[in-house]
Amino acid sequence: MSQPRIIPIKPVSTPPQHGSLFEAHQKVQARSVQGLFANWRWAMVWVTQLVFYGLPWLPWNGRQAMLFDLNSRRFYIFDLVLYPQDFIYLAALLVLSALALFFFTAIAGRLWCGFACPQTVYTEIFMWIEQRIEGDRLARIRLDAAPWSGNKLLKRSSKHMAWGVFSLWTGLTFVGYFTPMHALLASILSLSVGPWELFWSVFYGLATYGNAGFLREQVCKYMCPYARFQSVMLDGDSLIVGYDAARGESRGSRSKSADRAQLGLGDCVDCTLCVQVCPVGIDIRNGFQMECIGCGACIDVCDSVMDKMKYPRGLIRFSTQNGLDNGWSRSKLVKRVMRWRTAIYGGALLIGASAFAFNLMTRAPFRVDIIRDRGVMARMVEDGVIENVYRLHIMNSTEQPQRYRVDVSAEHGVYGMRVDNAQTIQLAPSENRDVSVRIRLDANAAANLAGQIVPINMGVEQLGAYGRAVRVIEKSTFVVPR
């Protein structure tokens, strides 16, 4: 029997090469574009920024229209005055925002990301500043590749200075929602700004500078969770930016006069302009991708190319995946909008928004909290009369002086209970105050209720509010000692 042959294995001279787990970041230099959706984006930039920068300067009832005064624990939103006890409204608003996100995403995809998201808005502003100083896409690419010179230093320093001034003003505006804007600017000019105002102005300014100036599309692709879970909110009938592959393929360049049918080509001339204008640097022709923010820049530039080639517009367009696959008309796309998913989301949103609005409109113009005096639960004051002491916290939620009156009634047919120190309580606009209230039970009733805890209703009436009396009733207990 022959022995097995052993073949020696030569050692590998170089170790195997492993690729990186992470793709190196490629800087996106987006080309400027004009068109319908570019105009809509800039319209939203103007609307959102006029609201953001304008509200702290809008006077309202002797103050700014929107102010979250943390020191006095009052939150002013036009005529609405809220207290920390009204936190339920913030929770309800967050729930409604989530429902609105589900509803509008199921219908229109990432329109919020493409047109109104702060990251998109500020990136658009920063890119406009960059374009005005450094030039359009090709000029910026050449400037990046050029060695440092006086011209490059001047352009770069000018750009960053403009970014810095804009970011700092954005940070000051943000703080102006918590510290009155006029007082904030006065403290800055007098170099007496507080440490927290200074910290948050710089912090928010640096966040704007970094996110809109440097991170840009990386925030949308890697930091924002919306791109990750949008797949569970989208379906085949949700609106997306899509490339009509049936019409566009095969791609290829040609002259305007060439017959694309004879060449075996589709409408796409493979100019790559849709890639050059994309703010997140994707190729929409590769199909729908989670990085797409639905801004429509590729639609605008593709339509301009189709116009030059005298081809029909809409090679890249807002459509649905089912619409692109089946060649549906716009009317059929609209009919598919109302489906079970959107009906459920829309119904829940409508019910929630209606309940929120009704609760807010019927909200009492003042709040009352009752706390028993823990020092003295109950005591006998005179001839068998029993007294309990309460601390009544009244919050005036209006910006006019108000008068209040306190009364009490016992449950289960108990009589002989009164407010001993009954008086009219006066509160200044938006004031809150603690008032000591003494409630007494006469001797006959106290003798019959010895050792019992009596449920009571304490009423606080606002006198003359909006031409009528407004009354709030709070429940508590009255202790009768043995």
N, C-alpha and C positions, 0 to 999 in steps of 0.2 A: 504494500500500500504506500503510495507516494505521500510525502510530507506536503502539507499546505504551503503555498508560496506566500511569503510575507513581503509586501511592497512598502518600502519606507516612505513616509510622508514628509515632504520637505517643509520646513517651517516657513510661515508667511513672513516676508521681510517687512511689510508695513501693516499696522493694525487696521481693521476694517473701519471705514468712515461712516459715522452715523449723522443723519441730518438733524437739524435743530427742530425741537418740538414746536417752536413759535416762528411764525413768519415775520421777517424783518419789516418794519413799518416803512411804507413808501409814502413820501409826502405828496399830498393831493394839491395840485395847483389847478383849481377849477377855472374854466374859461367863462367869461361873462356872456350872458344870453339875454335876448329881448323876446318878448312874446306875451301871450295872454296870462300864462301862469306866473311868469316873472312879475308882471304887473300886479297880480293878486298877492304875491308874496310881499311886495313892497307896500301894498295897501295895508296888509296885516302888520307889517313893521310899523307903519305910521300910527295905526289905530292902537296897537298894544303899547307903544312907547309914549304916545300922548296921554294915555290913561296912567301908565306907571309914573312918568315924570310930572304929570300935571296934577294928580290928586293931592299931593302934599301942599300944593300952592293954592288949591281951591278953597276959598273961605266959606264957612258954613256955621251959622249960629254963633259967630264970634270965635270960631276955632277953625282948624283945617277940616276938610270934609271927611277924611278917613285918618283916624289916629288911634293907635293901640297904646294907651297910656298905662304902662306896667307899674309905675310908681303908685298911682291912685287906683289901680286895678279896675279901670274902666276902658271900654273899647267902643269908640265912636265910629259909626258907619252912616254917614249922612244924618238922618233924624233918629237913627237907631242907637240906643245906648245899652251896651251889654256888660254884664259882670261875670266874674269867674264861675258863678253858679249857673250861667247860661252856656256852659261848655257843651251841653247836649246839642246845641245848634251847630257847633263845629263838627261834632261826630256825625250828625245828620247830613251836613254838607259834604263830608268826605264819602259817605255812603252814596249820596246822589252823584258825586263825581265819578265814583267807580262804575255805577250803573250807566252813566253817560258815556264813559270810556268803552264799555262793552257794546252799548247800542250803536254808537257812531262808528266804532271799528268794524262791527259786523256789517254795516252798510257801506262805509266809505273808506275802510282801511286806515292808513296812517296819515290822513289829511292834517291831523293836529301836529304831527311831527314835521310835516313839510311846510306848514304855513304859519303856525302860531306858537309852537314850542319855544320857550326862551332861548334854548341852545341854538335853534335854527335862526331865530330873530337876531340874536347878538352876533352869531357867525356871519350872517348876511351883512350886518353893519360893519364888522371888522374887515370883511373881504372887500367891501366898497371903499373903505379907507385905504386898504392895501393897494387896491387897483389904482386909486387916484394918485398915490405917491410913487409906486413902483412900476405901474403899467399893467397891461393885460397878461395873460397866461405865459406867452412866449417870452415876454420881457422879464417876468419874474423868474422863469426857469433859467434864462441866461444870467440874471443877476445872482441866482444861487450858485451857479457854476463858476462865476467870475471870481478872480482873486480880490482880496480886500484892497480897496482904493478909496480916495477921498469921496468920489461920487457914490460908491456903495455904502460907505459909512454915513454919509449925509442922508441917503434915502432910508437906510435901516433905522437910524436914530430918529428921524422925523416920524417914521411909521410907529415906532414903539412909544414915542412921546405922545402922539395922537391917541394911540390905544390906552396909554396910561392915564391921560386926562379924562378920556371918556369913561374908563373903568372906575376911576376915583369918584367922578360925579355920580355914577351908578351906585357905588357903595354909599355915598352920602344920601342919595335919594332913598335907598332902602332903609337906612337908619332914621330918615325923616318920617317914616311911618310910625316910629316908636317914640321919637323925641320931636316935639314941634319944630318944623323946618326953620322958621324964623329964629327961634331960640338956638337951634343947632348952628346955623350960619353965624349968628352973633358970637357964640362961644368960640367958634373957629377963628373968626377975625380977631377976637381979643385973646387968643391963645389960652383959653380956659376950658377947652373941651374936656369932658369927662373921659376916664380910661375906657369904659365900656363902649361909649360912642366912637372913640378913636379905634378901638380894636375891631368892632364890627364894620366900620367904614372901610378900613384897610383889608379886612378879611374878605368881605363881599367883593370889593374892588379887585383883589388878587384872584378870586375865583372867576370873576368875569374875564379878566385879562388872560388867565391860563386856559380856561375852557374855550373861549371864542377865538383867542389868538393862536393857540398852539394845539390843544387837543382836538378841537373841532369834531371831525367825523368819528374820532375814536370814542368820544362820549356816547354817540349814537350806536356804535357797533359793539362796544365792550362794557361800558359803564351803565347805560340805561337798560333797565330790565324789560322795557316794553318790547324791544326787538326779540327778546328771548321767548316771551310767552304769547306773542301775538298770533302764533300759529294755532293756538287753541281757540282764538276768537275769530279767526278768518275761516271762511269756507269758499267753495267754488263760486258763490254768488256775491262775494265781497268785492268792492271796487279796489282795483290795484292799477299801477302803471305797468302796462304789458306791451311786449313786442309781438306783432303779428307775423309769426314765422312762416305761415302758409303763404303770405303775400310777399314777405321780404326775401326768402331764400330762393335760390342761392345768391349769395352776396357777390358783389364785384363792381369794380369801377368801370365807367363807360362815359362816352360823350353824351351831351344832351340830345343829339340827333340820332343816337344809336337805337336800334330796335332791340329792346331787352328780350323779347320773345325769341328772336333768332339767335341771340347770344346764350339763351338758356339761363338768364339771370332773373332774379326777383327785383323788387323795388329798392332794396337796400344797396346803396352804392359803396358801402364799407368805408365811409369817410371817417369813422370813429369819433365824430363830433359829440355823439350822445355820451361817450365815455369821458371826453374832455370837459364837458359842462357838469358832470355829475359831482355833487359836493361830497359824496362818500366814495367815489372812485370805483364804481362797479360798472359792468357791462350789462345793460338791461337785456341785450339780445341773448344772453345765456339763460334767460328765464327769470321768474320771480325769485328774489333773494331777500333774506330777512334784513339785510343792511339797507334796503331801499326805503327811503323816508317819504316817498310819494310826493316830492316837491314839483314834479312836472317839468323840470329843466330840460330833460332829454326830449320831451314832447315838443317844446318850443323850438329847439334847434333842429329836430328832425322835420318838423313842419316847414321850417324855412328852407331846408334842403329839398323837400318834396316840391315846394313852390318853384324853386330854381329849375328843377328837372321837369316841371310841369306834370308831376304825378299827383294823384289824389293824396290829401292829407290823411293822417291817422295811422301811419305805419307803426308808430309808437303812440299809444293813447291810453286814457283812463278807460278801463273795461273790467270785466271779470274773467276769471280763468275759464269758466264754462263758456262765456261769450267769445273768448279768443279761440277756444278749441272747436266750437260749433258754428262760428261766424254769425252770431246773433245780432239782430238790429238793436238800435238804442231803445225802441219801445219794448222789446222783449226783455232787455236788461232791466228796465224800470219795473216791469211786472214782477220780476223775480226778486225785487227788493223786499217786498212784504212776504216773509216766510215765517215759520214758527219761531225761529230764533229771534228775529228782529221784533216780532209781535210780542214775545214774552219780555224781552229787554225794554221795548218801548212802553209796554203796559206798566211794568214795575217802575220805570222812570217817571211816567206820568202820575201814577198814584203817589209815589214818594214826593215828587215835587209839589203836587197839590196839597198833600198833608203838611209839608214843610211851610208852604206859603200861608195856608190857613192858620197854622199854629203861630206863625210869626205875626200875622195881622191881628189875631185875637189875643195876643200876649198881653197880660196885665201891665199897666204902666208903672207898677211898682212890685217889689218882692218883699216877702215877710218870712223871717225865720224866728222860731220861738225856742228858747232854751230855758229850762228850769234853773232856778237859783240853787246850786248844789250846796251852798253854805247852810241854808235854812230850807228844809223840805216843806215843813208846815209848822205853824205856831198859833197859839191862842193869844189873841190881842186884848180882848175885853169881853166880859160877860158871856163867855162861850163862843164868841165869834172866831172862826178859823180863817187864817190868812196864808196864802201861798204867794211866793214872789217869782216872777219870770223876767227874763231878759228878752226884750223884743228888738230884733234887728230889722230895720226898715230901710229899703234901698229905693230911692227915687230914680226911676228909669227915664224920666223926661228931663228936658232942659228948661223947665219953668218951675218956679217955687210952688210947692204943694202943701196942703193941710190934710191931716189925717185924724181920725177918731177911732178909739178902741172900744169894743164892747165884748161881752162874754155871755155864753149861754151853756147850760149843762144839758146833757142828754138824759134820756129815761125819765123825763118828767120831774127833774129836780129843780126846785125854785129857791129863791133867796140868795142868788149869787150875783155879785156886781163887781165892777172895777172901782176900787177905792179911790185911786188917784186919777180918775177920768179927766182928761184934758185934751185940748187940741194940740197935736204935734205938728210943728212946722219944719219943713225941710227945704233947703236951698236947692237950686237946679243940680241934678245928678249927685246929690248928697246921700250918704248912708250914715245911719246913726243907731246906736244902741239906746234903748229906752227901758227903764225899769218900770214894770207894771205889777201892781199889787191887787190880787183878786181875793175877795172875802166872801165867806158863806155865813149866813146868820145862824144864831145859836140853835134855833128849833130844828132847822135842816141838818146842822152839824150833829145834833144829838141823835137823830135818826140814822145817820150815815157813819157813825163812829167806826173807825178801823177799815174803811173802804177807800177805794181809788175810783174817783168819778171821772168818766170821759167828759171833756168840755170842748166847745168850739169857740175859738177866739177870733173875732172878726175885726179887720182893719179896713176902714172906709176912707177912700180918698174923696175929699169934698170938692165938688165943682169941677171934676175932670171932664173936659170935652163937653160941658153942658149937662153932665149927668154924674151921679155918684157911682164910683167903682169900688166894689167890696171884695176882699180876699179873705177866705176863711181857712184857718189853720187849726189842726187838732192837737190837743194836749191832754193832760190829766190833772186832776185836783186831788191832793192827798188829805184825807180827814184822819187825824190821829185818834187813838182810843182814849 
